[in-house]
Amino acid sequence: MLSRVVFVSANAVKSSGSVGAGLVQLSHLHTSPNSQAPVPPLPEKGGKTRHGFIPEELFQLLYPKTGVTGPYMLGTGLLTYLLSKEIYIVNHETVAAACMGAIIIYGVKKFGPDVGAFADKLNEEKVQKAAEVKTLAMASLAQAIEDEKKEQWRIDGRQMLFDAKRNNVAMLLETNRRERVHMVNNEVKKRLDYQIALQTLHRRLEQEHMVNWVEKNVVSSITPQQEKASIAKCITDLKSLAKIQQAKATV
């Protein structure tokens, strides 16, 4: 009977207070253990009650079957049953419990609002601190995201920087290669120029030696008579050339 009442009342108390929320969560856990639906948030304030401690959901649950007086009759009948069957015996402890209950009710009525306001103030301070921590955490996470994006952007730029460095290294290597080729060409040209100068020197020395040798042989082969005849012939030629020049000058 009780299980049937619980299952019947589960759908009726979904929109109710803390008791309804607890029943809904309990039925949700039993009916769909693998569900990924979010758990509904707990209410900030408790549900409505009657006489200070009886949930309103109980009256709403029994109202379709028993009417308005059903819960009262149920409580009265249950109390009568407990007393008639002597399941519960009235003694001095009952009086003490009634006195303690009256004191507790008086304390709750008298000091409950102040204690509730103080507790709400503490709760608000805790919520404010939690909100500040959340704001700081979100700000730090947002900054971390921005830093991560900046680092990713730097990584993209680093690839371009590496390409530029590779090009610079390639240009330096090509420059060094060309400088070495130019140095080799200059050294080879110097050696070739040296060989050409050496051959030219040898040729000039050979020519000078040949000229000196021929001149020496020619001079040694001329006799004194030939020398005198050659000198006389040169003087005669000079005189004839002088006459020709004078004749050209007078004309």
Backbone as numpy.savetxt, mean C-alpha at the origin, in Angstrom:
# Nx Ny Nz CAx CAy CAz Cx Cy Cz
-47.33 -29.51 26.68 -48.16 -28.30 26.68 -47.31 -27.05 26.68
-46.30 -27.02 27.58 -45.44 -25.84 27.65 -44.63 -25.65 26.38
-44.16 -26.77 25.82 -43.39 -26.65 24.57 -44.26 -26.10 23.46
-45.54 -26.54 23.41 -46.42 -26.04 22.38 -46.69 -24.56 22.58
-46.82 -24.14 23.82 -47.04 -22.71 24.10 -45.84 -21.88 23.70
-44.64 -22.40 23.97 -43.43 -21.66 23.61 -43.32 -21.50 22.11
-43.56 -22.58 21.35 -43.46 -22.48 19.89 -44.55 -21.61 19.31
-45.75 -21.63 19.90 -46.83 -20.77 19.41 -46.53 -19.32 19.69
-45.96 -19.06 20.87 -45.72 -17.66 21.26 -44.46 -17.08 20.64
-43.64 -17.88 20.00 -42.37 -17.36 19.45 -42.61 -16.32 18.38
-43.59 -16.59 17.48 -43.88 -15.63 16.42 -44.61 -14.41 16.93
-45.33 -14.54 18.06 -46.10 -13.41 18.57 -45.26 -12.41 19.32
-44.09 -12.81 19.80 -43.27 -11.92 20.62 -42.00 -11.48 19.91
-41.97 -11.58 18.58 -40.77 -11.17 17.85 -40.51 -9.68 17.99
-41.59 -8.88 18.00 -41.45 -7.43 18.09 -41.54 -6.92 19.51
-41.43 -7.77 20.52 -41.57 -7.36 21.92 -40.21 -7.01 22.49
-40.09 -6.98 23.85 -38.90 -6.53 24.54 -37.85 -7.60 24.67
-37.16 -7.57 25.84 -36.00 -8.45 26.05 -36.38 -9.92 26.07
-37.52 -10.25 26.68 -37.93 -11.66 26.73 -38.23 -12.17 25.34
-38.94 -11.33 24.56 -39.25 -11.74 23.19 -37.99 -11.91 22.36
-37.05 -10.97 22.53 -35.80 -11.07 21.78 -35.03 -12.33 22.15
-35.03 -12.67 23.47 -34.35 -13.89 23.89 -34.99 -15.12 23.31
-36.33 -15.17 23.30 -37.02 -16.31 22.71 -36.76 -16.42 21.22
-36.78 -15.26 20.54 -36.52 -15.28 19.09 -35.13 -15.79 18.81
-34.12 -15.31 19.57 -32.76 -15.78 19.36 -32.62 -17.26 19.67
-33.33 -17.72 20.73 -33.27 -19.14 21.07 -33.88 -20.00 19.97
-35.06 -19.56 19.45 -35.67 -20.32 18.36 -34.81 -20.26 17.11
-34.16 -19.11 16.90 -33.28 -18.97 15.72 -32.08 -19.92 15.81
-31.53 -20.04 17.03 -30.39 -20.94 17.19 -30.80 -22.39 17.00
-32.03 -22.75 17.45 -32.46 -24.14 17.33 -32.94 -24.49 15.94
-33.50 -23.53 15.22 -34.10 -23.85 13.92 -33.11 -23.71 12.77
-32.16 -22.75 12.87 -31.24 -22.56 11.75 -29.82 -22.36 12.28
-29.14 -23.43 12.65 -27.78 -23.28 13.21 -26.77 -22.82 12.17
-27.02 -23.09 10.89 -26.06 -22.72 9.85 -26.39 -21.40 9.17
-27.38 -20.69 9.68 -27.76 -19.42 9.05 -26.71 -18.36 9.31
-26.45 -17.51 8.29 -25.49 -16.42 8.41 -26.16 -15.08 8.59
-27.44 -15.06 8.93 -28.16 -13.80 9.12 -27.64 -13.11 10.38
-27.56 -11.78 10.36 -27.07 -11.08 11.55 -28.02 -11.19 12.73
-27.44 -11.25 13.92 -28.24 -11.34 15.14 -28.86 -9.98 15.42
-30.15 -9.90 15.70 -30.76 -8.59 15.99 -30.17 -7.99 17.25
-29.99 -6.67 17.27 -29.39 -6.03 18.45 -30.32 -6.11 19.65
-29.71 -6.16 20.83 -30.49 -6.19 22.06 -31.13 -4.83 22.31
-32.35 -4.81 22.83 -33.00 -3.51 23.09 -32.30 -2.76 24.21
-32.29 -1.43 24.09 -31.68 -0.61 25.12 -32.51 -0.57 26.40
-33.82 -0.68 26.28 -34.72 -0.65 27.43 -35.54 -1.94 27.48
-35.95 -2.33 28.71 -36.73 -3.54 28.87 -38.15 -3.40 28.35
-38.82 -4.52 28.19 -40.19 -4.50 27.71 -41.17 -4.02 28.78
-42.39 -3.88 28.38 -43.42 -3.41 29.31 -43.77 -4.52 30.29
-44.08 -4.09 31.51 -44.46 -5.04 32.57 -45.72 -4.53 33.28
-46.37 -5.45 33.91 -47.53 -5.11 34.74 -47.21 -5.47 36.19
-47.65 -4.59 37.08 -47.43 -4.77 38.51 -45.94 -4.82 38.84
-45.14 -4.27 37.94 -43.73 -4.12 38.23 -42.85 -5.29 37.86
-43.40 -6.51 37.70 -42.51 -7.64 37.43 -43.12 -8.66 36.47
-44.41 -8.56 36.14 -45.03 -9.53 35.24 -44.91 -9.00 33.81
-44.28 -9.76 32.89 -44.11 -9.27 31.52 -45.45 -9.08 30.80
-45.49 -8.06 29.98 -46.70 -7.79 29.19 -46.93 -8.88 28.16
-45.85 -9.56 27.73 -45.99 -10.62 26.73 -46.87 -11.76 27.23
-46.85 -12.02 28.56 -47.68 -13.09 29.11 -49.16 -12.76 28.94
-49.53 -11.52 29.20 -50.93 -11.12 29.04 -51.34 -11.15 27.56
-50.40 -10.69 26.67 -50.71 -10.72 25.25 -50.80 -12.15 24.74
-50.04 -13.05 25.32 -50.07 -14.46 24.90 -51.38 -15.13 25.29
-51.89 -14.83 26.50 -53.10 -15.48 26.99 -54.38 -14.74 26.59
-54.24 -13.53 26.07 -55.43 -12.75 25.76 -56.31 -13.42 24.70
-55.79 -13.96 23.57 -56.69 -14.58 22.59 -57.48 -15.77 23.14
-56.95 -16.47 24.16 -57.59 -17.68 24.67 -58.46 -17.40 25.91
-57.98 -16.54 26.79 -58.64 -16.37 28.08 -59.22 -14.99 28.31
-58.88 -14.03 27.43 -59.40 -12.69 27.62 -58.52 -11.88 28.56
-59.15 -10.81 29.12 -58.38 -9.89 29.95 -58.06 -10.50 31.31
-59.00 -11.22 31.89 -58.81 -11.75 33.25 -58.10 -13.09 33.27
-57.72 -13.60 32.12 -57.09 -14.92 32.07 -55.80 -15.00 32.88
-54.87 -14.09 32.73 -53.62 -14.18 33.52 -53.86 -14.08 35.01
-54.82 -13.20 35.41 -55.09 -13.08 36.84 -55.69 -14.37 37.39
-56.62 -14.95 36.63 -57.22 -16.21 37.06 -56.19 -17.33 37.08
-55.26 -17.30 36.11 -54.21 -18.32 36.10 -53.34 -18.19 37.34
-52.96 -16.96 37.68 -52.13 -16.77 38.86 -52.87 -17.13 40.14
-54.15 -16.72 40.22 -54.93 -17.04 41.41 -55.15 -18.54 41.54
-55.46 -19.19 40.45 -55.66 -20.64 40.49 -54.39 -21.38 40.84
-53.25 -20.91 40.30 -51.97 -21.55 40.62 -51.63 -21.38 42.09
-51.88 -20.18 42.62 -51.62 -19.96 44.05 -52.54 -20.81 44.92
-53.84 -20.88 44.53 -54.79 -21.70 45.27 -54.38 -23.17 45.23
-53.92 -23.62 44.07 -53.49 -25.02 43.95 -52.29 -25.30 44.85
-51.33 -24.39 44.86 -50.14 -24.60 45.69 -50.50 -24.62 47.17
-51.45 -23.75 47.58 -51.81 -23.70 49.00 -52.69 -24.88 49.40
-53.63 -25.26 48.51 -54.54 -26.36 48.85 -53.83 -27.70 48.91
-52.88 -27.88 48.05 -52.13 -29.14 48.05 -50.95 -29.11 49.02
-50.82 -27.99 49.72 -49.73 -27.80 50.67 -48.36 -27.99 50.03
-48.32 -27.64 48.73 -47.00 -27.59 48.08 -46.20 -26.43 48.62
-46.93 -25.34 48.90 -46.30 -24.20 49.55 -47.06 -23.94 50.85
-46.36 -23.88 51.96 -46.96 -23.70 53.28 -46.64 -22.30 53.76
-47.71 -21.61 54.23 -47.53 -20.26 54.74 -46.99 -20.35 56.17
-45.86 -19.72 56.45 -45.25 -19.69 57.77 -44.60 -18.34 57.99
-43.73 -18.26 58.98 -43.07 -17.00 59.28 -42.12 -16.56 58.17
-41.61 -17.51 57.40 -40.73 -17.15 56.29 -41.50 -16.40 55.21
-42.78 -16.76 55.04 -43.60 -16.04 54.06 -43.75 -14.59 54.44
-43.99 -14.35 55.78 -44.12 -12.97 56.26 -42.81 -12.23 56.06
-41.70 -12.89 56.37 -40.39 -12.25 56.19 -40.13 -11.94 54.72
-40.51 -12.89 53.85 -40.32 -12.66 52.42 -41.19 -11.52 51.93
-42.43 -11.41 52.45 -43.30 -10.31 52.06 -42.73 -8.98 52.52
-42.21 -8.95 53.75 -41.58 -7.71 54.23 -40.37 -7.33 53.40
-39.56 -8.32 53.11 -38.38 -8.04 52.29 -38.78 -7.58 50.90
-39.82 -8.20 50.34 -40.29 -7.78 49.02 -40.81 -6.36 49.04
-41.56 -6.03 50.16 -42.07 -4.66 50.27 -40.93 -3.66 50.38
-39.91 -4.02 51.16 -38.75 -3.12 51.28 -38.03 -2.96 49.95
-37.89 -4.07 49.25 -37.22 -4.01 47.94 -38.02 -3.15 46.97
-39.35 -3.34 46.95 -40.19 -2.55 46.06 -40.12 -1.06 46.42
-40.13 -0.78 47.72 -40.03 0.62 48.15 -38.68 1.21 47.74
-37.63 0.44 47.93 -36.30 0.94 47.52 -36.21 1.17 46.03
-36.80 0.24 45.28 -36.76 0.41 43.81 -37.56 1.63 43.40
-38.75 1.81 44.00 -39.56 2.98 43.65 -38.92 4.28 44.10
-38.25 4.24 45.26 -37.69 5.46 45.83 -36.36 5.84 45.17
-35.46 4.87 45.10 -34.10 5.17 44.63 -33.84 4.66 43.20
-34.82 3.97 42.63 -34.60 3.42 41.28 -34.31 4.47 40.22
-35.08 5.55 40.13 -34.79 6.55 39.09 -33.41 7.18 39.20
-33.00 7.49 40.49 -31.67 8.08 40.65 -30.57 7.10 40.27
-30.74 5.86 40.72 -29.74 4.84 40.37 -29.74 4.60 38.86
-30.95 4.59 38.26 -31.02 4.41 36.81 -30.36 5.56 36.06
-30.59 6.82 36.55 -29.96 7.96 35.90 -28.44 7.89 36.02
-27.97 7.50 37.23 -26.52 7.36 37.43 -25.95 6.26 36.52
-26.68 5.15 36.45 -26.22 4.06 35.58 -26.24 4.47 34.11
-27.30 5.22 33.72 -27.35 5.72 32.33 -26.20 6.67 32.04
-25.86 7.51 33.05 -24.74 8.43 32.87 -23.44 7.67 32.68
-23.22 6.65 33.53 -22.02 5.82 33.36 -22.01 5.12 32.02
-23.21 4.65 31.62 -23.30 3.96 30.34 -23.01 4.91 29.18
-23.54 6.15 29.29 -23.27 7.13 28.24 -21.78 7.47 28.16
-21.14 7.60 29.35 -19.71 7.86 29.34 -18.94 6.71 28.69
-19.35 5.49 29.02 -18.69 4.34 28.40 -18.92 4.32 26.89
-20.18 4.63 26.49 -20.48 4.65 25.05 -19.69 5.76 24.36
-19.56 6.93 25.03 -18.80 8.03 24.44 -17.32 7.67 24.30
-16.77 7.05 25.35 -15.38 6.61 25.25 -15.20 5.57 24.14
-16.17 4.64 24.07 -16.10 3.63 23.01 -16.20 4.29 21.63
-17.08 5.31 21.53 -17.19 6.03 20.24 -15.90 6.76 19.91
-15.26 7.38 20.92 -13.98 8.04 20.67 -12.92 7.04 20.23
-12.88 5.90 20.92 -11.93 4.87 20.51 -12.21 4.39 19.10
-13.51 4.23 18.79 -13.89 3.81 17.44 -13.49 4.85 16.41
-13.72 6.15 16.75 -13.35 7.22 15.82 -11.84 7.25 15.58
-11.08 7.12 16.69 -9.63 7.10 16.54 -9.17 5.89 15.73
-9.79 4.74 16.00 -9.42 3.54 15.25 -9.74 3.69 13.77
-10.94 4.25 13.48 -11.31 4.45 12.08 -10.39 5.46 11.40
-10.01 6.53 12.16 -9.09 7.51 11.59 -7.72 6.88 11.31
-7.24 6.09 12.28 -5.95 5.43 12.07 -6.01 4.43 10.92
-7.14 3.70 10.82 -7.27 2.76 9.71 -7.37 3.48 8.37
-8.11 4.62 8.35 -8.19 5.41 7.12 -6.81 5.93 6.72
-6.04 6.40 7.73 -4.68 6.86 7.44 -3.81 5.71 6.94
-4.01 4.54 7.55 -3.24 3.36 7.09 -3.61 3.01 5.65
-4.89 3.14 5.31 -5.31 2.87 3.93 -4.68 3.87 2.97
-4.68 5.16 3.36 -4.05 6.18 2.52 -2.56 5.91 2.37
-1.91 5.52 3.47 -0.48 5.21 3.39 -0.23 4.01 2.50
-1.12 3.02 2.59 -0.97 1.85 1.73 -1.13 2.21 0.26
-2.14 3.08 -0.04 -2.32 3.51 -1.42 -1.10 4.29 -1.91
-0.55 5.14 -1.01 0.63 5.91 -1.39 1.82 4.99 -1.65
1.96 3.95 -0.81 3.05 3.00 -1.01 2.87 2.23 -2.32
1.60 1.87 -2.64 1.35 1.21 -3.93 1.70 2.14 -5.08
1.35 3.44 -4.92 1.70 4.41 -5.96 3.21 4.53 -6.08
3.90 4.50 -4.95 5.36 4.58 -4.99 5.96 3.34 -5.63
5.32 2.18 -5.39 5.82 0.96 -6.03 5.68 1.06 -7.54
4.54 1.61 -8.02 4.38 1.81 -9.46 5.44 2.77 -10.00
5.70 3.86 -9.25 6.74 4.79 -9.68 8.13 4.19 -9.59
8.32 3.27 -8.63 9.62 2.63 -8.51 9.95 1.79 -9.73
8.94 1.19 -10.35 9.18 0.45 -11.57 9.71 1.37 -12.66
9.11 2.56 -12.78 9.60 3.53 -13.75 11.01 4.00 -13.40
11.28 4.17 -12.10 12.62 4.57 -11.67 13.64 3.50 -12.01
13.27 2.24 -11.82 14.19 1.15 -12.16 14.45 1.12 -13.66
13.41 1.37 -14.46 13.61 1.42 -15.91 14.57 2.55 -16.29
14.39 3.72 -15.64 15.30 4.84 -15.92 16.73 4.51 -15.51
16.88 3.83 -14.35 18.21 3.44 -13.91 18.83 2.41 -14.86
18.01 1.49 -15.34 18.54 0.52 -16.31 19.00 1.23 -17.58
18.19 2.19 -18.05 18.59 2.95 -19.24 19.88 3.72 -18.98
20.00 4.32 -17.79 21.22 5.06 -17.48 22.44 4.14 -17.44
22.26 2.96 -16.84 23.37 2.00 -16.80 23.74 1.54 -18.20
22.71 1.30 -19.03 22.98 0.90 -20.42 23.72 2.02 -21.17
23.30 3.28 -20.95 23.99 4.40 -21.60 25.43 4.52 -21.11
25.66 4.32 -19.81 27.02 4.37 -19.29 27.89 3.26 -19.89
27.31 2.07 -19.97 28.07 0.96 -20.58 28.38 1.24 -22.05
27.40 1.79 -22.78 27.64 2.11 -24.18 28.69 3.22 -24.32
28.63 4.21 -23.41 29.64 5.28 -23.44 31.04 4.74 -23.17
31.13 3.87 -22.16 32.44 3.27 -21.87 32.94 2.44 -23.04
32.02 1.71 -23.68 32.44 0.89 -24.83 32.96 1.76 -25.97
32.23 2.86 -26.23 32.67 3.74 -27.32 33.98 4.45 -26.98
34.14 4.84 -25.70 35.41 5.44 -25.30 36.57 4.46 -25.49
36.34 3.21 -25.12 37.41 2.21 -25.30 37.68 1.96 -26.78
36.61 1.92 -27.59 36.82 1.74 -29.05 37.60 2.92 -29.62
37.24 4.15 -29.18 37.96 5.34 -29.64 39.42 5.31 -29.20
39.66 4.86 -27.95 41.03 4.75 -27.46 41.82 3.72 -28.28
41.16 2.60 -28.58 41.84 1.58 -29.39 42.15 2.12 -30.78
41.19 2.87 -31.39 41.44 3.46 -32.71 42.60 4.44 -32.68
42.64 5.26 -31.61 43.75 6.21 -31.50 45.08 5.50 -31.35
45.10 4.45 -30.52 46.36 3.71 -30.35 46.80 3.02 -31.64
45.82 2.42 -32.33 46.16 1.77 -33.60 46.65 2.80 -34.62
45.97 3.98 -34.66 46.38 5.04 -35.59 47.79 5.53 -35.26
48.08 5.69 -33.96 49.44 6.10 -33.59 50.48 5.10 -34.04
50.16 3.81 -33.86 51.13 2.79 -34.30 51.29 2.78 -35.81
50.16 2.94 -36.53 50.26 3.00 -37.98 51.03 4.25 -38.44
50.73 5.40 -37.76 51.49 6.62 -38.09 52.97 6.44 -37.81
53.28 5.72 -36.74 54.69 5.46 -36.43 55.34 4.61 -37.52
54.62 3.58 -37.96 55.16 2.75 -39.02 55.35 3.54 -40.32
54.35 4.40 -40.64 54.47 5.22 -41.85 55.65 6.18 -41.73
55.77 6.83 -40.54 56.90 7.75 -40.34 58.23 7.01 -40.42
58.26 5.77 -39.87 59.49 4.98 -39.95 59.85 4.62 -41.39
58.81 4.22 -42.15 59.06 3.90 -43.57 59.50 5.15 -44.35
58.87 6.30 -44.05 59.26 7.54 -44.72 60.70 7.91 -44.38
61.06 7.74 -43.11 62.44 8.03 -42.70 63.42 7.13 -43.41
63.08 5.84 -43.49 63.96 4.91 -44.21 64.10 5.30 -45.68
62.95 5.66 -46.30 63.01 6.04 -47.70 63.86 7.31 -47.90
63.69 8.29 -47.01 64.45 9.54 -47.14 65.94 9.31 -46.94
66.22 8.44 -45.92 67.64 8.14 -45.70 68.25 7.41 -46.90
67.44 6.50 -47.48 67.94 5.79 -48.66 68.15 6.75 -49.83
67.19 7.68 -50.00 67.35 8.66 -51.08 68.58 9.55 -50.86
68.73 10.03 -49.65 69.90 10.86 -49.36 71.21 10.10 -49.59
71.16 8.86 -49.10 72.35 8.05 -49.31 72.63 7.83 -50.80
71.57 7.56 -51.58 71.73 7.37 -53.02 72.23 8.64 -53.69
71.62 9.80 -53.27 72.05 11.07 -53.88 73.51 11.36 -53.55
73.86 11.14 -52.30 75.26 11.38 -51.91 76.22 10.45 -52.66
75.76 9.20 -52.80 76.63 8.22 -53.49 76.80 8.60 -54.95
75.69 8.97 -55.61 75.77 9.36 -57.03 76.60 10.63 -57.18
76.34 11.59 -56.29 77.10 12.84 -56.38 78.59 12.60 -56.15
78.86 11.76 -55.19 80.26 11.46 -54.91 80.92 10.77 -56.10
80.21 9.81 -56.70 80.79 9.11 -57.86 80.94 10.05 -59.06
79.91 10.93 -59.23 80.00 11.86 -60.36 81.17 12.83 -60.17
81.29 13.35 -58.96 82.39 14.30 -58.69 83.74 13.61 -58.84
83.79 12.36 -58.35 85.07 11.65 -58.46 85.40 11.27 -59.91
84.41 11.17 -60.77 84.67 10.78 -62.18 85.04 11.97 -63.06
84.87 13.21 -62.59 85.21 14.41 -63.39 86.72 14.68 -63.26
87.42 14.87 -64.47 88.85 15.18 -64.50 89.05 16.68 -64.45
90.27 17.14 -64.17 90.51 18.60 -64.15 90.26 19.25 -65.51
90.59 18.60 -66.57 90.36 19.18 -67.90 88.85 19.31 -68.17
88.11 18.27 -67.81 86.65 18.34 -68.02 86.04 19.45 -67.16
86.64 19.60 -65.99 86.14 20.66 -65.09 86.39 22.03 -65.69
87.61 22.23 -66.27 87.93 23.51 -66.88 87.05 23.74 -68.10
86.86 22.69 -68.92 86.01 22.84 -70.11 84.58 23.12 -69.71
84.15 22.46 -68.64 82.76 22.69 -68.17 82.60 24.11 -67.66
83.64 24.62 -67.01 83.56 25.99 -66.47 83.56 26.98 -67.62
84.39 26.74 -68.60 84.43 27.64 -69.75 83.11 27.60 -70.50
82.56 26.42 -70.65 81.26 26.29 -71.32 80.17 27.03 -70.55
80.25 26.98 -69.23 79.24 27.68 -68.40 79.39 29.19 -68.55
80.65 29.66 -68.65 80.86 31.10 -68.79 80.35 31.56 -70.15
80.60 30.78 -71.20 80.13 31.12 -72.54 78.61 31.16 -72.57
77.98 30.20 -71.92 76.51 30.17 -71.89 75.97 31.38 -71.13
76.63 31.76 -70.07 76.18 32.91 -69.29 76.29 34.19 -70.10
77.36 34.33 -70.86 77.54 35.51 -71.70 76.47 35.57 -72.78
76.20 34.44 -73.39 75.17 34.44 -74.43 73.80 34.76 -73.84
73.53 34.26 -72.69 72.25 34.56 -72.03 72.16 36.05 -71.66
73.29 36.62 -71.27 73.31 38.06 -70.93 73.03 38.89 -72.17
73.62 38.54 -73.32 73.36 39.27 -74.55 71.89 39.16 -74.95
71.34 37.99 -74.78 69.93 37.80 -75.16 69.06 38.66 -74.28
69.34 38.73 -73.01 68.55 39.52 -72.06 68.68 41.01 -72.39
69.90 41.48 -72.76 70.08 42.89 -73.10 69.30 43.20 -74.39
69.33 42.29 -75.34 68.58 42.53 -76.60 67.10 42.61 -76.32
66.55 41.77 -75.42 65.13 41.84 -75.08 64.78 43.12 -74.34
65.77 43.60 -73.56 65.53 44.83 -72.79 65.47 46.03 -73.71
66.36 46.10 -74.77 66.37 47.24 -75.69 65.14 47.24 -76.57
64.62 46.09 -76.93 63.43 46.02 -77.75 62.22 46.47 -76.96
